[in-house]
């Protein structure tokens, strides 16, 4: 299943897309020593083999786990012989971060002389795990976990090799379970194929994973059913229901940032000023989920869902804005009253801009009787707070303001 050309290689378009530096170096046969840094199963070994094939280099794999300085020297002797024959040697070191300083330094003379092209693969930050001397002689490329779409593309290719078929949403579930690791996705598919006939079934995948897979079309009806169930559970202050439907969405592989955005919406739409901290909690949860990733960040979203479900509820601001919009659409758009206009020039001041404006800080309690709505809407009350949570105090404050204004 390893790619033979760059067109077959899945993912990493940020370094291998048209016009990108590594792609240009490969196409121009100008690849120097590099470090490929990325999570497991994203194609580091495949990329190294691809580079060797496209640059007519001898590919020599080398394991940092199994090899020492003696083996390094033996490989270098072989590389020297290959160079004398007019060919280059590409030495691929898997898990280069497992080499100690002395082992890494053993490569330096050969890299500097150009006897070898060194490609190191690591899942660890090279800044901490690779010697500065070797790091300065190699260019670091960061590889990203494969997207669900990239993994599904690879699984479809593998299906053809296996002579099997599978439902598209089942392949998507395998991709989600693999979490950006193509090797893991291939393993799941191959084991499931071994217990299936012509078509790989959901049951075969579940037996392989020893866990239930939830078929879930992110753009279909079930997607909207589940988010609706989560939203309505939160609105109904049913914390257990909210956590259950949240868990269902997570296990089905829903995009965590989609969930986080919907939780923020719930905080605004259904809680509002009854608990102003609800929006803060939702935004903090979104940031935490993004920062930690899966699965650690899931706990932050669960905490937010529980907080929102338990918070006092109010849709007063939601209703207020809807009524404002309805009035804007159904009634004439009156000009801004003169006393609310900004007199930014002397001519505007002469024309009456700002006349009658009452600066609140010049009055007792910073409250004036000045009207701020257009004439036809005077006395309209859009925001009607509930008596729940913080809005109970807000309601008391509104009554106090109206008394001070003489309403």
VEXROTOR-211666 format. One record per atom (N, C-alpha, C, CB): z negated, y, x; residue in three letters. Coordinates in steps of 0.2 Angstrom, whole numbers, plus 5000, padded with zeros to 4 digits. Glycine has a CB too. Layout:
N
ZYXALA
...
END
This chain:
407
500049945004UNK
500050005000UNK
500050065004UNK
499450004995UNK
500050065011UNK
500050125015UNK
500650155015UNK
499850105022UNK
500650225014UNK
501350265014UNK
501750255020UNK
501150335012UNK
502350255019UNK
502850255024UNK
503150325026UNK
503450215023UNK
503150375021UNK
503350445022UNK
502850485020UNK
504050455019UNK
502950555021UNK
502450605019UNK
502550615011UNK
502650675022UNK
503150595009UNK
503250595001UNK
502850544998UNK
503950595000UNK
502650495001UNK
502250434998UNK
501550454998UNK
502450375001UNK
501350495003UNK
500650505004UNK
500350544998UNK
500550545011UNK
499750524996UNK
499450554990UNK
498850604992UNK
499150504985UNK
498850664989UNK
498350714990UNK
498450754997UNK
497650674991UNK
497950794998UNK
497950835004UNK
498450885005UNK
497950785010UNK
498750904999UNK
499250954999UNK
499051025003UNK
499450974992UNK
498451035004UNK
498151095007UNK
498351095014UNK
497451105006UNK
498451035017UNK
498751025024UNK
499350995025UNK
498150995028UNK
499650955020UNK
500250925020UNK
500750945016UNK
500150845019UNK
500650995012UNK
501151025008UNK
501651065011UNK
500851075003UNK
502251075008UNK
502751115011UNK
502551175015UNK
503351125006UNK
502751185021UNK
502551235025UNK
501851245028UNK
502651295021UNK
501451185027UNK
500751185029UNK
500751165036UNK
500351135025UNK
500251185040UNK
500251175047UNK
500351105050UNK
499651205050UNK
499951055047UNK
499950985049UNK
500650955048UNK
499450945046UNK
500950975042UNK
501550945040UNK
502150975045UNK
501750965033UNK
502051035046UNK
502551065051UNK
502551035058UNK
502451145051UNK
501951015060UNK
501850985067UNK
502050915067UNK
501050985068UNK
502050885061UNK
502250815061UNK
503050815061UNK
502050775055UNK
503350855057UNK
504050865056UNK
504350885062UNK
504250905050UNK
504050925066UNK
504350955073UNK
504150905078UNK
504051025074UNK
503750855077UNK
503550815083UNK
503150845088UNK
504150775086UNK
502650885085UNK
502250935090UNK
501450915088UNK
502351005089UNK
501350855086UNK
500650845084UNK
500250835091UNK
500550785080UNK
499650875091UNK
499150865097UNK
498550825094UNK
498950935100UNK
498050825098UNK
497450785096UNK
497150815090UNK
496950775102UNK
496950775086UNK
496650805080UNK
496050765077UNK
497150815074UNK
495550795073UNK
495050765070UNK
495150765063UNK
494350795072UNK
495150715059UNK
495250705052UNK
494550695049UNK
495750655050UNK
494250745046UNK
493650745043UNK
493650745035UNK
493250815045UNK
493350695032UNK
493350685025UNK
492950625023UNK
494050685023UNK
492850625016UNK
492450565013UNK
492850505014UNK
492350585006UNK
492550445013UNK
492850385013UNK
493450375008UNK
492350325012UNK
493950335010UNK
494450315006UNK
494950365004UNK
494150285000UNK
495050425008UNK
495550475006UNK
496150475010UNK
495150545007UNK
496250425015UNK
496850415018UNK
496850435025UNK
497350445015UNK
496250435029UNK
496250455036UNK
496650405040UNK
495550465038UNK
496550345039UNK
496850295043UNK
497650295042UNK
496550225042UNK
497750295035UNK
498450295033UNK
498850355036UNK
498550295025UNK
498550415036UNK
498850475039UNK
498950465046UNK
498450535038UNK
498450435050UNK
498550425057UNK
499150385058UNK
497950395060UNK
499250325055UNK
499750275055UNK
500450315054UNK
499650215051UNK
500450355049UNK
501050395047UNK
501250435052UNK
500850435040UNK
500750475055UNK
500950515061UNK
501250475067UNK
500350555063UNK
500950425068UNK
501150375074UNK
501950355072UNK
500750315075UNK
502050335066UNK
502750315064UNK
503250365065UNK
502750285058UNK
503050425062UNK
503550485062UNK
503650515069UNK
503250535057UNK
503150505073UNK
503250535080UNK
503450485085UNK
502550575082UNK
503650425083UNK
503850375088UNK
503250355093UNK
504450385091UNK
502650355091UNK
502150345095UNK
501850275094UNK
501550395095UNK
501550245100UNK
501250175099UNK
500550185096UNK
501150145106UNK
500450155091UNK
499750165087UNK
499250115090UNK
499850155079UNK
498650135092UNK
498150095095UNK
497550105091UNK
498150105103UNK
497350065087UNK
496650085083UNK
496050065087UNK
496650035076UNK
495550095086UNK
494950095091UNK
494350105086UNK
495050145097UNK
493850055086UNK
493350065082UNK
492750085086UNK
493149995079UNK
492450145084UNK
491850175087UNK
491250125086UNK
491650245085UNK
491250085081UNK
490650045080UNK
490649985085UNK
490750015072UNK
491249955086UNK
491349895090UNK
491449905098UNK
491849855087UNK
491649965100UNK
491849975107UNK
491350015111UNK
492550005106UNK
491450005117UNK
491050045122UNK
491450075128UNK
490450005126UNK
491150095133UNK
491550135138UNK
492050085142UNK
491150165144UNK
491850015142UNK
492349965145UNK
492949965141UNK
491949905146UNK
492849955135UNK
493449955130UNK
493950015130UNK
493249935123UNK
493550075131UNK
493950135131UNK
494350135137UNK
493450195132UNK
494150115143UNK
494550115149UNK
495050065149UNK
494050095155UNK
494950005146UNK
495549965145UNK
496049985141UNK
495249895142UNK
495950025135UNK
496450055131UNK
496750105135UNK
496050085125UNK
496450145139UNK
496750205143UNK
497250175148UNK
496250245146UNK
497050115151UNK
497550085156UNK
498150065152UNK
497250025159UNK
498050035146UNK
498650015142UNK
499050075140UNK
498449975136UNK
498750125139UNK
499150195137UNK
499550215142UNK
498650245134UNK
499250215148UNK
499550235154UNK
500250195156UNK
499150235161UNK
500250135155UNK
500850095155UNK
501350105150UNK
500650015155UNK
501150125144UNK
501550145139UNK
501950205140UNK
501250145132UNK
501550255143UNK
501750325145UNK
502350315150UNK
501250365147UNK
502250275155UNK
502650255160UNK
503350235158UNK
502450215166UNK
503350195152UNK
503950175149UNK
504250225144UNK
503750105145UNK
503950285145UNK
504250335141UNK
504050345134UNK
505050335141UNK
503550315132UNK
503250315125UNK
502550345125UNK
503250255121UNK
502350375120UNK
501750405119UNK
501250355115UNK
501750475115UNK
500650365116UNK
500150325113UNK
499750365109UNK
499750285118UNK
499650345102UNK
499150375098UNK
498550335097UNK
499550395091UNK
498050355100UNK
497450315099UNK
497050345093UNK
496950325106UNK
496950295089UNK
496550315082UNK
495850285083UNK
496950285076UNK
495350335083UNK
494650315083UNK
494350325076UNK
494250355089UNK
494150265073UNK
493850265067UNK
493050285068UNK
493950205063UNK
492750325064UNK
492050335064UNK
491850365071UNK
491650275063UNK
492250415073UNK
492150445080UNK
491450475081UNK
492650495082UNK
491150485075UNK
490450515076UNK
489950465078UNK
490250545069UNK
490150405078UNK
489650355081UNK
489650345088UNK
489850285078UNK
490150375092UNK
490150375099UNK
489650425102UNK
490850395102UNK
489350405107UNK
488850445110UNK
489250495115UNK
488250405114UNK
488850545118UNK
489150595122UNK
489550565128UNK
488650645125UNK
489350515131UNK
489650485137UNK
490350445135UNK
489250435140UNK
490250415129UNK
490850385126UNK
491450435124UNK
490750335120UNK
491250485121UNK
491750535119UNK
492050565126UNK
491350585115UNK
491550585131UNK
491850615137UNK
492350575140UNK
491250635141UNK
492250505139UNK
492750455143UNK
493450475141UNK
492550385142UNK
493550495135UNK
494250515133UNK
494550575136UNK
494250515125UNK
494150625138UNK
494350695140UNK
494850695145UNK
493750725142UNK
494850655151UNK
495350665156UNK
496050645153UNK
495150615162UNK
496050595149UNK
496650565146UNK
496950615141UNK
496550495143UNK
496550645137UNK
496750695132UNK
497050755136UNK
496250715127UNK
496750775141UNK
496950835145UNK
497650825148UNK
496450855150UNK
497650765151UNK
498350745155UNK
498850735150UNK
498250685159UNK
498750725144UNK
499250715139UNK
499450635139UNK
499850755141UNK
499050595142UNK
499250525142UNK
499150495134UNK
498750485146UNK
498750525130UNK
498650505123UNK
498650555119UNK
498050455123UNK
498850545112UNK
498650585107UNK
498050555103UNK
499250595102UNK
497550595103UNK
496950565100UNK
496850585093UNK
496350585104UNK
496750545089UNK
496550565082UNK
495950525080UNK
497150535077UNK
495450565079UNK
494750545077UNK
494650545069UNK
494250575081UNK
494350505066UNK
494150505059UNK
493450505058UNK
494550445055UNK
493150545054UNK
492450555053UNK
492250575046UNK
492150595058UNK
491750545044UNK
491450565037UNK
490950625038UNK
491250515033UNK
490750635045UNK
490250685046UNK
490550745049UNK
489750655051UNK
490150805048UNK
490350865051UNK
490450865058UNK
489850925049UNK
491150875060UNK
491250865068UNK
490850915072UNK
492050875069UNK
490750975069UNK
490351025073UNK
489650995075UNK
490251085068UNK
489450945072UNK
488750925074UNK
488850855077UNK
488350915068UNK
489350815076UNK
489450745078UNK
489950735084UNK
489650705073UNK
490350785085UNK
490850775091UNK
490750825096UNK
491650795088UNK
490750805102UNK
490650845108UNK
491050915108UNK
490750815115UNK
490750965110UNK
491151035110UNK
491751025115UNK
490651085112UNK
491650995120UNK
492250985125UNK
492850955122UNK
492050945131UNK
492650895118UNK
493250865115UNK
493450905109UNK
492950795113UNK
492950935105UNK
493150975099UNK
493651025101UNK
492550995096UNK
493551055107UNK
493951115109UNK
494651095111UNK
493651155115UNK
494751035112UNK
495451005113UNK
495750975107UNK
495350955119UNK
495450975102UNK
495750945096UNK
495650995090UNK
495350875094UNK
496150985085UNK
496151035079UNK
495850995074UNK
496851055077UNK
495351025070UNK
495050985065UNK
495351005058UNK
494251015064UNK
495550945054UNK
495850955048UNK
495350925043UNK
496550925047UNK
495150965038UNK
494650935032UNK
495050905027UNK
494150995030UNK
494950845025UNK
495250805020UNK
494750805014UNK
495450735022UNK
495050815008UNK
494650815002UNK
494750744998UNK
494950874997UNK
494250734994UNK
494250674990UNK
494850684985UNK
493550674985UNK
495150624984UNK
495750624980UNK
495550644972UNK
496050554980UNK
495950674969UNK
495850694962UNK
496050634958UNK
496350754960UNK
495750634952UNK
495950584947UNK
496650564947UNK
495650594940UNK
497050624946UNK
497750614946UNK
498050574952UNK
498150684945UNK
497850594958UNK
498150564964UNK
497950494964UNK
497850604970UNK
497350474962UNK
497150404962UNK
497550364957UNK
496350394961UNK
497650394951UNK
498050354946UNK
498750344948UNK
498050404939UNK
499050394952UNK
499650384955UNK
499650324960UNK
499850444959UNK
499150314964UNK
499150264968UNK
499050194965UNK
498550274973UNK
498650194959UNK
498550134955UNK
499150114952UNK
497950144950UNK
499550154950UNK
500150144946UNK
500650104951UNK
500550204943UNK
500650134958UNK
501050094963UNK
500750024964UNK
501050144969UNK
500150024964UNK
499849954966UNK
499949904960UNK
499049964967UNK
499949934954UNK
500149884948UNK
500849854949UNK
500149924942UNK
501349894952UNK
501949864953UNK
501949804958UNK
502449914955UNK
501549814963UNK
501449764968UNK
501149704965UNK
501049794974UNK
500649714961UNK
500349654958UNK
500649624952UNK
499649684955UNK
501249654950UNK
501649634944UNK
501249634938UNK
501849564946UNK
500749684937UNK
500349684931UNK
500449754928UNK
499649674933UNK
500149754921UNK
500249814918UNK
499449834916UNK
500649814911UNK
499349894914UNK
498749924912UNK
498749984908UNK
498249934918UNK
498349994903UNK
498350054899UNK
498250114903UNK
497850054893UNK
498550174902UNK
498450234906UNK
497750254906UNK
498950294904UNK
497450254901UNK
496750274900UNK
496250234904UNK
496450284893UNK
496450164905UNK
496050114909UNK
496150134916UNK
496250044908UNK
496750154918UNK
496850174925UNK
496450234927UNK
497550184927UNK
496450284922UNK
496050344923UNK
495250324924UNK
496150394917UNK
495050284920UNK
494350264921UNK
494150234927UNK
494150214915UNK
494650184930UNK
494550164937UNK
494550214942UNK
495150104938UNK
494950264941UNK
495050324946UNK
494350364946UNK
495650364944UNK
494150374940UNK
493450404939UNK
492950364942UNK
493350424931UNK
492850304941UNK
492350264944UNK
492450264952UNK
492450194941UNK
493050264954UNK
493150264961UNK
492950334965UNK
493850254963UNK
492850384961UNK
492650444963UNK
492950474969UNK
491850444964UNK
493650474969UNK
494050504975UNK
494150454980UNK
493650564977UNK
493950394980UNK
494050344985UNK
494550294983UNK
493350304987UNK
495150294987UNK
495750254985UNK
495550184987UNK
496350274989UNK
495150174992UNK
495050104994UNK
494650064988UNK
494650095001UNK
494150104986UNK
493750074980UNK
494150064974UNK
493150124979UNK
494550114973UNK
495050104967UNK
495450044967UNK
495450164966UNK
495750034973UNK
496149974974UNK
495749904974UNK
496449974981UNK
495149904976UNK
494749854976UNK
494549834968UNK
494049864980UNK
494349884964UNK
494249874957UNK
494849844954UNK
494049934954UNK
495449874955UNK
496049854952UNK
496249784954UNK
496649894954UNK
496149764960UNK
496349694963UNK
495949644960UNK
496349694970UNK
495249654960UNK
494749604957UNK
494849594949UNK
494049624958UNK
495049654946UNK
495149654939UNK
495749614937UNK
495149724936UNK
496349624942UNK
496949594941UNK
496849514942UNK
497449614946UNK
496449494946UNK
496349424948UNK
496049384941UNK
495849414953UNK
495749424937UNK
495449384931UNK
495849404925UNK
494749404930UNK
496449434925UNK
496849454920UNK
497549414920UNK
496949534920UNK
497849414914UNK
498549384914UNK
499049434916UNK
498649354907UNK
499449454911UNK
499949504913UNK
499749574912UNK
500549504908UNK
499249584908UNK
498949654907UNK
498249654909UNK
499049684900UNK
498049704913UNK
497349714915UNK
496949744909UNK
497249754922UNK
496449704908UNK
496049734902UNK
495449764904UNK
495849664898UNK
495149804899UNK
494549844900UNK
493949794901UNK
494349884893UNK
493949734898UNK
493449684899UNK
493449664907UNK
493549624895UNK
494049654909UNK
494149634916UNK
493849684921UNK
494849614918UNK
493949744919UNK
493649794924UNK
492949804923UNK
493949864922UNK
492649794917UNK
491949794916UNK
491649734919UNK
491749784908UNK
491949674919UNK
491649614923UNK
491649634930UNK
492049554921UNK
492149664933UNK
492249674940UNK
491649724942UNK
492849704942UNK
491549774938UNK
491049824940UNK
490349814938UNK
491249894937UNK
490349754934UNK
489649744931UNK
489349794927UNK
489149714937UNK
489749834924UNK
489549894920UNK
490049904915UNK
489449954924UNK
489849944909UNK
490249954904UNK
490750014906UNK
489849974897UNK
491350014904UNK
491750074905UNK
491950104898UNK
492450054909UNK
491850174898UNK
492050204892UNK
492650234892UNK
491450264891UNK
493150204888UNK
493850234888UNK
493850304885UNK
494350184884UNK
494150354888UNK
494050424886UNK
494550464888UNK
493350444889UNK
494950484883UNK
495550524884UNK
495250604884UNK
496150514879UNK
495350634890UNK
495050704890UNK
495350754886UNK
495050724897UNK
495950734884UNK
496350784879UNK
496350764872UNK
497050794882UNK
496050704871UNK
496150674864UNK
495550684860UNK
496250604865UNK
495550644854UNK
495050664849UNK
494350644851UNK
495250614843UNK
494250594855UNK
493550574857UNK
493250624861UNK
493650504861UNK
493650654865UNK
493450714869UNK
493050764865UNK
494050744874UNK
493450784860UNK
493150844855UNK
492650814851UNK
493750864851UNK
492650754849UNK
492050724845UNK
491450724849UNK
492250654843UNK
491450704856UNK
490850704860UNK
490550774861UNK
490950664866UNK
490950824863UNK
490750884864UNK
490450914857UNK
491250934867UNK
490750904852UNK
490550924845UNK
489850894844UNK
491050904840UNK
489750834846UNK
489050804844UNK
488550834849UNK
489150724846UNK
488750844855UNK
488250874860UNK
488050944857UNK
488550884867UNK
488550984855UNK
488451054853UNK
488051054847UNK
489151094852UNK
488151014842UNK
487751014836UNK
487050984837UNK
488150974830UNK
486950934841UNK
486350914843UNK
485850974846UNK
486350854848UNK
486151004850UNK
485851064853UNK
485651114848UNK
486251104859UNK
486151134844UNK
486051184838UNK
485451154834UNK
486651194834UNK
485451094833UNK
484951064828UNK
484251054831UNK
485151004825UNK
484151074838UNK
483551064841UNK
483350994842UNK
482951104838UNK
483850944843UNK
483750874844UNK
483850854851UNK
484250834839UNK
483350864855UNK
483450854862UNK
483650784864UNK
482750864865UNK
483450734860UNK
483650664862UNK
484350654861UNK
483250614858UNK
484650674855UNK
485350674853UNK
485750714858UNK
485450704846UNK
485550774860UNK
485850814865UNK
485950774872UNK
485550874867UNK
485450744874UNK
485450704881UNK
485850644880UNK
484750684883UNK
485850614874UNK
486250554873UNK
487050564874UNK
486150514867UNK
487250624870UNK
487950634870UNK
488150664877UNK
488050684864UNK
487650704880UNK
487850724887UNK
487950664891UNK
487250774889UNK
487550614891UNK
487650554895UNK
488250524894UNK
487050514894UNK
488450514887UNK
489050484886UNK
489650514889UNK
489150484878UNK
489650584889UNK
490250624892UNK
490250614899UNK
490150694890UNK
489650614902UNK
489550604910UNK
489850534912UNK
488850614912UNK
489650484908UNK
489850414910UNK
490550404909UNK
489450364906UNK
490850444904UNK
491550434903UNK
491950474908UNK
491750454896UNK
491650514912UNK
491950544918UNK
492250614916UNK
492550504920UNK
491850644911UNK
492050714909UNK
491950764915UNK
491650734903UNK
492450814916UNK
492350864921UNK
491650904920UNK
492950914920UNK
491250894925UNK
490650934924UNK
490651004923UNK
490250914931UNK
491151034926UNK
491151114925UNK
491351124917UNK
491651144930UNK
491751084914UNK
491851084907UNK
491251084903UNK
492351034905UNK
490851034905UNK
490151024901UNK
489751084902UNK
489850964904UNK
489751114909UNK
489351174910UNK
489551234906UNK
489351184918UNK
490251244906UNK
490451304902UNK
490251294895UNK
491251304903UNK
490251234892UNK
490151224885UNK
489351244884UNK
490251154882UNK
488951224889UNK
488251234888UNK
488051304888UNK
487851194894UNK
488451344893UNK
488351414893UNK
488551444886UNK
488851444898UNK
489051424883UNK
489351444877UNK
488751434871UNK
489951414874UNK
488451374872UNK
487851364867UNK
487351404868UNK
487651284868UNK
487151424874UNK
486651474875UNK
486751544872UNK
486551484883UNK
487451564872UNK
487551624869UNK
487651624862UNK
488251644872UNK
487951574859UNK
488151564852UNK
487551544848UNK
488751514851UNK
487151504850UNK
486651474846UNK
485951494848UNK
486651404846UNK
485851524853UNK
485151544855UNK
485051614856UNK
484951504862UNK
485551644860UNK
485551724860UNK
484951754862UNK
485751744854UNK
484751804859UNK
484151844861UNK
483451814858UNK
484151914858UNK
483551754855UNK
482951714853UNK
482551694859UNK
483051664848UNK
482951684865UNK
482751664871UNK
483251684876UNK
482651584872UNK
483251744879UNK
483651774883UNK
483751734890UNK
483551844885UNK
483251694891UNK
483251654898UNK
483751594897UNK
482551634900UNK
483951574891UNK
484351524890UNK
485051524894UNK
484551514882UNK
485351584893UNK
485951604897UNK
485851594904UNK
486251664895UNK
485251624907UNK
485151614914UNK
485051544916UNK
484451654916UNK
484751504912UNK
484651434913UNK
485351394914UNK
484151394908UNK
485751414909UNK
486351384908UNK
486851394914UNK
486751404902UNK
486851464916UNK
487251484922UNK
486951454929UNK
487251554923UNK
486251454929UNK
485951424935UNK
486151344935UNK
485251434935UNK
486151314930UNK
486351244929UNK
487051224931UNK
486151214922UNK
487451274929UNK
488151264931UNK
488251274939UNK
488551314928UNK
487951324942UNK
487951334949UNK
487651274953UNK
487551394951UNK
487151244950UNK
486751194954UNK
487251124953UNK
486151174950UNK
487551114947UNK
487951054947UNK
488551064951UNK
488151054939UNK
488851124952UNK
489451134956UNK
489151124964UNK
489751204955UNK
488651144965UNK
488351144972UNK
488151074974UNK
487751194973UNK
487851034970UNK
487650974972UNK
488150914971UNK
487050954968UNK
488650924966UNK
489150874964UNK
488850814960UNK
489450854971UNK
489250764960UNK
489050704956UNK
488750654961UNK
489650674952UNK
488150624960UNK
487850624953UNK
487250664953UNK
487550554952UNK
487050694959UNK
486450734959UNK
486450794954UNK
486250764966UNK
487050824954UNK
487050884950UNK
487050874942UNK
487750924951UNK
487150804940UNK
487050794933UNK
486350804930UNK
487250714932UNK
485850794935UNK
485150814932UNK
485050884930UNK
484650794938UNK
485450924934UNK
485351004932UNK
485651014925UNK
485751044937UNK
486250974923UNK
486550984917UNK
486150954911UNK
487250954917UNK
485750904913UNK
485350874908UNK
484750914907UNK
485050804911UNK
484450944912UNK
483950994911UNK
484151054907UNK
483651024918UNK
484751084908UNK
484951134904UNK
485051114896UNK
485651164906UNK
485351054895UNK
485451034888UNK
484751024885UNK
485850964888UNK
484250994888UNK
483550994885UNK
483251054884UNK
483150954890UNK
483351104889UNK
483051174888UNK
483451204881UNK
483251214894UNK
484051204881UNK
484451234875UNK
484251204869UNK
485151234876UNK
484151134869UNK
483951104862UNK
483251124860UNK
483951024863UNK
482751134865UNK
482151154863UNK
481951224862UNK
481651124869UNK
482451264864UNK
482351334863UNK
482451364856UNK
482951374868UNK
482151414854UNK
482151444848UNK
482951464846UNK
481751504846UNK
483151464840UNK
483851474839UNK
483951534835UNK
484151414835UNK
484551574837UNK
484751624833UNK
485551634835UNK
484351694835UNK
485851654829UNK
486551664830UNK
486751744828UNK
487051614826UNK
486151784828UNK
486251854825UNK
486751894829UNK
485551884826UNK
486751884836UNK
487251924840UNK
487951894838UNK
487051914847UNK
488051834838UNK
488651804836UNK
488951824830UNK
488551724836UNK
488451824824UNK
488751854818UNK
488851934818UNK
488151844813UNK
488451964822UNK
488552034823UNK
489252054826UNK
488052064827UNK
489452024831UNK
490052034834UNK
490652014829UNK
490151994841UNK
490551954826UNK
491051934821UNK
491151994816UNK
490951874818UNK
490652024813UNK
490652074808UNK
490952134811UNK
489952084805UNK
490852154817UNK
491152214820UNK
491852204821UNK
490852224827UNK
492052144823UNK
492852124823UNK
493152134816UNK
492952064827UNK
492852104811UNK
493152104805UNK
493152184802UNK
492652064800UNK
492752224804UNK
492752294801UNK
493252334805UNK
492052324802UNK
493352314812UNK
493852344816UNK
494552334813UNK
493852324823UNK
494652264811UNK
495352244808UNK
495452274801UNK
495352174809UNK
494952284797UNK
495052294790UNK
494952374789UNK
494552254786UNK
494652414793UNK
494552484792UNK
494852524797UNK
493752494792UNK
495052584795UNK
495352634799UNK
494952644806UNK
495452704796UNK
495352644812UNK
495052654818UNK
494952734819UNK
495552634824UNK
494352754817UNK
494152824817UNK
494052854824UNK
493552844813UNK
494252914825UNK
494152944832UNK
493352944834UNK
494453014833UNK
493252944840UNK
492552944843UNK
492253014841UNK
492552934851UNK
491653014838UNK
491353084836UNK
491353124842UNK
490753064832UNK
491453194841UNK
491453244846UNK
490753234850UNK
491553314843UNK
490153224847UNK
489553224851UNK
489453164855UNK
488953224846UNK
489953114855UNK
489853054859UNK
490453054864UNK
489952994855UNK
490853104864UNK
491353114869UNK
491153144876UNK
491953154866UNK
491453124881UNK
491253154888UNK
491653214889UNK
491353094893UNK
491253274890UNK
491653334892UNK
491653334900UNK
491153394889UNK
492253304902UNK
492353304909UNK
492653364912UNK
492753244911UNK
492953414908UNK
493253474911UNK
492953534907UNK
494053474911UNK
493053594909UNK
492753644905UNK
493153664899UNK
492853714910UNK
493853644899UNK
494253644893UNK
494053604888UNK
495053634895UNK
493853544890UNK
493553494885UNK
492953514882UNK
493553424888UNK
492553544886UNK
491853574884UNK
492053634879UNK
491453594890UNK
492553674880UNK
492653724876UNK
492953704869UNK
493153774879UNK
493253644869UNK
493553614863UNK
493053584859UNK
494153564865UNK
492453574861UNK
491853544857UNK
491653474859UNK
492053544850UNK
491953454865UNK
491753384867UNK
491053384869UNK
492253364873UNK
490653334867UNK
489953334868UNK
489553374864UNK
489853354876UNK
489753414860UNK
489353464856UNK
488953424851UNK
489753514851UNK
488253434851UNK
487753404847UNK
487553334850UNK
488153384841UNK
487753324856UNK
487453264860UNK
486753274861UNK
487853244866UNK
486353224860UNK
485553224861UNK
485453174866UNK
485153204854UNK
485253194872UNK
485053154878UNK
484353124877UNK
485053194885UNK
484353054876UNK
483753024874UNK
483153034878UNK
483952944874UNK
483253044885UNK
482653054889UNK
482353124888UNK
482953044896UNK
482653164885UNK
482353234883UNK
481953224877UNK
482853284883UNK
481853174874UNK
481453164867UNK
480953114868UNK
481953144862UNK
480453124864UNK
479853084864UNK
480053014862UNK
479353104858UNK
479752964866UNK
479952894866UNK
480652874867UNK
479752874859UNK
481052924870UNK
481752914872UNK
482152894866UNK
481852864878UNK
481952924860UNK
482252904854UNK
482552974850UNK
481852864849UNK
483152974848UNK
483453024844UNK
483653004837UNK
484053064848UNK
483853054833UNK
484053034826UNK
484853034826UNK
483853084821UNK
485153044832UNK
485853044833UNK
486252984830UNK
486053064840UNK
486752994826UNK
487152944824UNK
487652924829UNK
487452964817UNK
487752854830UNK
488252834835UNK
488852794832UNK
487852794840UNK
488852784826UNK
489452754822UNK
489852804819UNK
489152704817UNK
490552784818UNK
490952834815UNK
490752844808UNK
491652804814UNK
490952904805UNK
490652924799UNK
490652874793UNK
491052984796UNK
491252844793UNK
491352794787UNK
490852734788UNK
492052764787UNK
490552724794UNK
490152664795UNK
489452674795UNK
490452624801UNK
489252744794UNK
488552764795UNK
488052724791UNK
488452834794UNK
487552694794UNK
487052654790UNK
487152584791UNK
487052684783UNK
487752564793UNK
487952494794UNK
487452454799UNK
488652484796UNK
487252404797UNK
486852364802UNK
487152294803UNK
486152344798UNK
487452294809UNK
487752234811UNK
487252174814UNK
488252244817UNK
486852204818UNK
486352154821UNK
485752144817UNK
486152174828UNK
485652084814UNK
485052074810UNK
484652014814UNK
485252054803UNK
484152034818UNK
483751974821UNK
483351934817UNK
483352004826UNK
483351874819UNK
482851824815UNK
482151834817UNK
483051744817UNK
481751794814UNK
481051804816UNK
480851744821UNK
480551804810UNK
481351714825UNK
481151654829UNK
481151684836UNK
481751604828UNK
480751654840UNK
480751664847UNK
480651744849UNK
481351634851UNK
481051764854UNK
480951834856UNK
481251874851UNK
481451834863UNK
481651854847UNK
481951894841UNK
481451924837UNK
482551864838UNK
480851884836UNK
480351914832UNK
480051974834UNK
479751864831UNK
480051984841UNK
479752044844UNK
480352094844UNK
479552034851UNK
480952074845UNK
481552124844UNK
481552154837UNK
482152084846UNK
481452114832UNK
481452134825UNK
480852194824UNK
481352074820UNK
480352174827UNK
479752224827UNK
479952294830UNK
479152204830UNK
480352284836UNK
480552344840UNK
481052384836UNK
480852324846UNK
481552344832UNK
482052384828UNK
481652424822UNK
482452334825UNK
481152394819UNK
480852424814UNK
480552494817UNK
480352384811UNK
480252484823UNK
479952544826UNK
480452594827UNK
479552524832UNK
480952574830UNK
481552624831UNK
481752664825UNK
482152594835UNK
481852624820UNK
482052654813UNK
481552704811UNK
482252604808UNK
480952684811UNK
480452734809UNK
480452794813UNK
479752694810UNK
480452794820UNK
480552844824UNK
481152894823UNK
480552824831UNK
481652864821UNK
482252894819UNK
482252924812UNK
482952854820UNK
481752904808UNK
481752934802UNK
482252894797UNK
481853004802UNK
482452834798UNK
482852804794UNK
482552774788UNK
483252744798UNK
END
